[in-house]
Amino acid sequence: MFTRKQVINAIGEKRLALWRDPAGYYCFGYDDPRPFGEYYTRSVMVYRLNHMQFDSWVQEGRDFLQAIRDGRAEA
């Protein structure tokens, strides 16, 4: 078993968050620190954290951050 905090720590980005949405799925959120930065979110459609492997969560978070850097993420 693992926790959301362990996932975030493995990714290594302090402005990244992971929470369970009231609808039952998980979301990554990133608060852009630049002036007038945006708040980005990405949904991960799983009901339980352990429905995906730890490495898959870490990769999903890293992919999300890369999409933000590349300008492919929507705020």
Secondary structure as a PSIPRED ss2 file (coil, helix, strand):
# PSIPRED VFORMAT (PSIPRED V4.0)

   1 M C   1.000  0.000  0.000
   2 F C   1.000  0.000  0.000
   3 T C   1.000  0.000  0.000
   4 R H   0.000  1.000  0.000
   5 K H   0.000  1.000  0.000
   6 Q H   0.000  1.000  0.000
   7 V H   0.000  1.000  0.000
   8 I H   0.000  1.000  0.000
   9 N H   0.000  1.000  0.000
  10 A H   0.000  1.000  0.000
  11 I H   0.000  1.000  0.000
  12 G C   1.000  0.000  0.000
  13 E C   1.000  0.000  0.000
  14 K C   1.000  0.000  0.000
  15 R C   1.000  0.000  0.000
  16 L E   0.000  0.000  1.000
  17 A E   0.000  0.000  1.000
  18 L E   0.000  0.000  1.000
  19 W E   0.000  0.000  1.000
  20 R E   0.000  0.000  1.000
  21 D C   1.000  0.000  0.000
  22 P C   1.000  0.000  0.000
  23 A C   1.000  0.000  0.000
  24 G C   1.000  0.000  0.000
  25 Y C   1.000  0.000  0.000
  26 Y E   0.000  0.000  1.000
  27 C E   0.000  0.000  1.000
  28 F E   0.000  0.000  1.000
  29 G E   0.000  0.000  1.000
  30 Y E   0.000  0.000  1.000
  31 D E   0.000  0.000  1.000
  32 D C   1.000  0.000  0.000
  33 P C   1.000  0.000  0.000
  34 R C   1.000  0.000  0.000
  35 P C   1.000  0.000  0.000
  36 F C   1.000  0.000  0.000
  37 G C   1.000  0.000  0.000
  38 E C   1.000  0.000  0.000
  39 Y E   0.000  0.000  1.000
  40 Y E   0.000  0.000  1.000
  41 T E   0.000  0.000  1.000
  42 R E   0.000  0.000  1.000
  43 S E   0.000  0.000  1.000
  44 V E   0.000  0.000  1.000
  45 M C   1.000  0.000  0.000
  46 V C   1.000  0.000  0.000
  47 Y C   1.000  0.000  0.000
  48 R C   1.000  0.000  0.000
  49 L H   0.000  1.000  0.000
  50 N H   0.000  1.000  0.000
  51 H H   0.000  1.000  0.000
  52 M C   1.000  0.000  0.000
  53 Q C   1.000  0.000  0.000
  54 F H   0.000  1.000  0.000
  55 D H   0.000  1.000  0.000
  56 S H   0.000  1.000  0.000
  57 W H   0.000  1.000  0.000
  58 V H   0.000  1.000  0.000
  59 Q H   0.000  1.000  0.000
  60 E H   0.000  1.000  0.000
  61 G H   0.000  1.000  0.000
  62 R H   0.000  1.000  0.000
  63 D H   0.000  1.000  0.000
  64 F H   0.000  1.000  0.000
  65 L H   0.000  1.000  0.000
  66 Q H   0.000  1.000  0.000
  67 A H   0.000  1.000  0.000
  68 I H   0.000  1.000  0.000
  69 R H   0.000  1.000  0.000
  70 D C   1.000  0.000  0.000
  71 G C   1.000  0.000  0.000
  72 R C   1.000  0.000  0.000
  73 A C   1.000  0.000  0.000
  74 E C   1.000  0.000  0.000
  75 A C   1.000  0.000  0.000
